[in-house]
Amino acid sequence: MRGMIRFFASLTALLCAALFAAGGCGEEAKKATLLLIETPGVPGNGGDNPLLEAGVRQLEKELSMRVIEEEWPGGDITGALGARVDTGVDLALVLGRGDIILDQASLDEGLKLVGLGVALRDVGGRALGESEGVAAVRYKAEEGAYLSGILAASLTATRGVAGVNPEAVVGYIGCPASAQEKAWRLGFERGVADVNPDCAVAEFDLASPDDLANARSAVDAALKLKADIFFCAPGPYQREVLALAGARGFLVITADPEPTEAEPEALLARTVLRDDLAMFRAARLFSGDGGGYGDLEWGRQEGVVDFSLASRFTGLLPLSVLQALDRQVPADLQAH
């Protein structure tokens, strides 16, 4: 028995020595360090973003990473990134911009860089090779917009649903200057057409995402055309549209880059681009020695694009509408 105890004690000592050499067993293993750069236009840059906060907590807890958060005001970023290599950073995630990582591809510093949110092709950049240690990830926003179009076209003109009138007309409000506008518009139009080719889409463009005056004008014009369900691409103007919807009795589907727990009464559904899950996925894929760099696209299958009904509508919608939402996003739906 004593021999067995001595055997296990020796084995434990050997294991502990091996772990100690690797940074464990009495010495905390060296944590991988990730640099998270929030660019202008990203929700939470200069404020609070629940998704970013959740993503950072997940990286720290589940991957045991040390996360350095920085807000990038603009200008050249390559010098700052190069300087970070000496501080132990081996992976940088850039949220919201793909174009700023173009020059980084030529840096030979051993720093891996992933741009999340907009791919280089969206900003006129060259394609990235898979071996450059740089990736640009576009969120497939058109998938969430497609289901939004399915919902709007299935529900409009349906009897017995508050806020819906007998006319098959829906509204779309977007901003051509916004990132991913093409994807939002394309997906919504395709979803409407696939369900009801006779459903009209009243489309309106804003000069900027915070153009509240023109948002009010767009709502007035769409209501005159008998639109009853509106899809709003991302932007601060959504709050104005939701307030008008509550007062004037129509329904709204939002594209929220920064979701909140609050659900205004006029909110029908929302599609969310999950920065938190994209951050976690990128950290797992690229913090090791794995490949897969270049221009990438992540959508519903990767958990990055989320679509959900507002809670108060889950038990109120007709079965035919719920069945329509089971439709698979078509494989040929591409924003490029």
N, C-alpha and C positions, 0 to 999 in steps of 0.2 A: 504493500500500500504506500509506504514511504517512497519507494522507488517510483511509483506512479506519480506521486505528488511532485517529486524532484523533476520527473520527465515533463509534466505540464508546466512547472515553473520555468524550466529551461526553454520550453517551446514559447511560452509567453514572453520571455526576455528576448528571444530571437525575433519574434514578431514585432515587439515594441521597438527594438533597435532598427529594424527595417522601416517601420513607420516613422520613427524619429528622423531617419535620414531623408524621408520624403516629406517631412514637415508635420508629422502627426504624433500621437501618443505622448502627450505632455507639452507639445509645441503646436500651436495652431497652424494648420496647413496654410501656405501662402495663397491668398485669395486672388483669383483672376480679376483684373481691373478693367472695367468697361467705361468708356466715355460716351455719355448721352448728350448730344447737341440738339437743342431745340431752336429751329430757325424761325425767322419772321413769318407770321401767318399761321403758325401751329397753335391750336387752342392751348392756352396755358402758358405761352411764352409771355412772361411778365405777370402771370396770374396763376390761378389754380386750374388744373386739369385732372379730374378723377382718374382718367385712364392712364395718364403718365405716372401718377402716384401709385396706382395699383401695379403697373408694370414694373416700377422700380422695386417695390416691396417683393414682388414675385421673384425677380432676379436675385435679390439679396437672400431671400429665404430658401428658395428651392434650388438655386444654382450656386449659392454661397459666393456671390460676386460682390465686389466692391464697386459701386456705381458713382461716378463723378458726373454731376449734371452741370451743363453750361448753356447759357442762352447766347446765341450767335447774332450780333446786330447787323451783320452784312459785311461785304468786302471780302478780301482774300482770306481763305481759311487754311491754306496749306501750311503756312508757317506755324500757326498755332497747333495744328495736328502733328507736325514734325517734332515740335518741342515736347509734345505729350509722350512721345516714345520713351524719353529718358525718365519719365515718372512711373513707368511700369504698365502703361496702357498698351494693350495689344489688339484691341478691337474698339472701333468707334461706330456708334449708330447715329445717323443724322436724320432727324424727323422732319418730313414735309418738303424737302427739296432734293432733287436728283442732280440738278445742273452744277451745284457747287462741288461735286466730287470728281468732276472731269479731270482737273489737274492733278488730283491725288493719285490717279492711276500711274503717273510717271514717277512718283516718289518711291525710292528704294530704301524705305525705312523699316520694313517689316511690320508696318501697321496695316491691319485689315480694316476696311471701311465699307459700311453698308448704308445706303440711302433708302429710307423707308417713306413711302407715300407717293412719290412721283418718279417714274422711270425716265431715263435719259431721252428716250424717243419722244417723250411728251414735251421736252424743252429743246428739241433740235440737236441733241448730242449724238455723238457717234456711238455705235454699239460697243459694248464692253466684251473683251475676251474672257473666257472662263478661268484663265490662269493668272489674272492680274491682281488677285487679292482684293477686288473691288466689286460690289454688287449694287444694283439699283432695283428696288422692289416697287412695282406699281400695285396698288390695291385695285382689285377688279370691281370698282364701284358700279359698273353696269349690271352686275348680278343682283345687287340690292335694288337698283332702280327698276330692273325688269320685274321683280316680284311686286314692287310698288305699282307698276303699270298694270300688272295682272289684277291686283286688288282693286285699283281705281276703276278699271273697265268692267270688272265683275260686279261691283257694288253700285255704280252709278245707275240711276233709273230703276233701282230696286224698290219695290213697295214696302212700306212698313219700317223703314230705317230712318230715324231722325236725322235731318240734315241733308237728305237725298231727295232730289226732285225727279219728275218723270222723264227729263231730257237726258240723253246719253252724251254728256259733255263733261270733260274733266279739264283741269288747268295745270299748267307747268310754269313755274317761275325759276329762272336760272340767271347766271351771270357769266357771259362769255369770257370775262377776264379771270375767272376762277380756275384753279387747277381741277382737272378731271371733269370739267363741264361737258365735254364731248361724251364722256362715258355715262354721266347721269342722264343726259338727254336721249342718247341712243338707246339705253336700256329701258327707260320709261316708255318711249315711243314704241319700241318693239313689244313690250309687255302688253300695252293697250291693243296694238294691232293683232297680236296673236289670240287674244280673247274675243275682241269685238271690232272687226275692221270698220264698222259703221260708227264707232264712237269717235267723236271729234275731240281734238286736243287744242285748247286755247293756250298758246305759248307766248310768254312774255320774258323779255330780257332786261336786266338791271345793269346800270353802268358800273356798280360796285356792290359787293355783298352787304354793305351797310347803307344802301340807298333806300331809306325808309319811305320817302315821299313817293318814289316811283313804284315801290311795292304796294302802297295803298292804291295808287292809280291802276296798277295791274289787277288787283283784286276787284276794283270797281268795274273795270272793263270785262273781266272774266265772268263776273256775276250777271252782267247784262246779257252775256252769251249763254246763260243758264248753266254755267259750270257749278258743280256741287262738291267735287273732291279735288283738292289741290296737292300737287307734289312740289315741295320746296327743296331745291338744291342747297348745299351748305351756305350759311351766312347769318350774320346778326339780324337781318331783316325777318328771319323766321318768327322771332318773337312778336313782331308787329302783325304778321299774317295770322298767327295763332290768336292774338288778342281780337283781331277783326272777326275771325271765325267764331269765337265765343259770343261775340255781340250780334253777328249777322246770320249765324246758323248754318255754316258749311263745315266740311271736314278737311283735315290736313294730314298729309304724310310728309314727314321730315327726313332729311338726310343729316344725321347728327354726327359730326366728328367728335363732339364732346357731350355725351349723353348725361342727363340728370335723372334723378329718381322721380321728379315731378312729371305728372302727366296731365296737361291741360285738358279740359273736357272735350275740346274740339280735336284733340290728337287722335287720329285713327291708327297710325302705325309709324314705325321709324326704322330706318336702316342706319347702321352704325359701322364705321370703319374702326376696327379694334386695334389701336396703336399698342395697347398693353400686350395683346397676344402676339402681335407682329414682333415686338421687342423680344419677347421670350423665345419665339421661334428662331429669330435671327441669332440670338445669343447661343442657342443650342447648336445651330447649324454651323456657325462660323467661328466660334471661340476655340474650337479644336483645329485639327489639321484637315478637316473635310473640305471638299471642293464645292462645286455648285455655284460659282460666281458668275457674273455677267448680268444681263437684263433678265429680271424675273417678274412673274406675276403671281400674286396670292389672292385668293377669293374665299368663297364660302367653304370650299373643301378644306382649306387650310385654317378655317376658323377666324379669318381676318375680317370678312364681310358678314355682318349679322343683320337679320331682318326679323322684326317681331311686331305683333299686334299690340296696341295699347290694351292694358289689362281689362278695362271695362267693356271692350268689344269682343273678347275671346268667346263669351257665351251668347253673344247677341247676333252674330252674323249668320246668314243663311248657310245651310250645309253646302249648297252649290258654290258659294264663294270660298269656303274653307277647302273644298275639294280642288278648286282652281289653283289655290296656293301650293298644292302638292306638285304642280307641274314642274318638271325639271328645266333648269336654265339651258337653253339650246347651246349645243357645242359651237355653233357658228356665230354666237354673239360675242363679238370682239370689238373693243373700242379703237383698234388700230387696223 
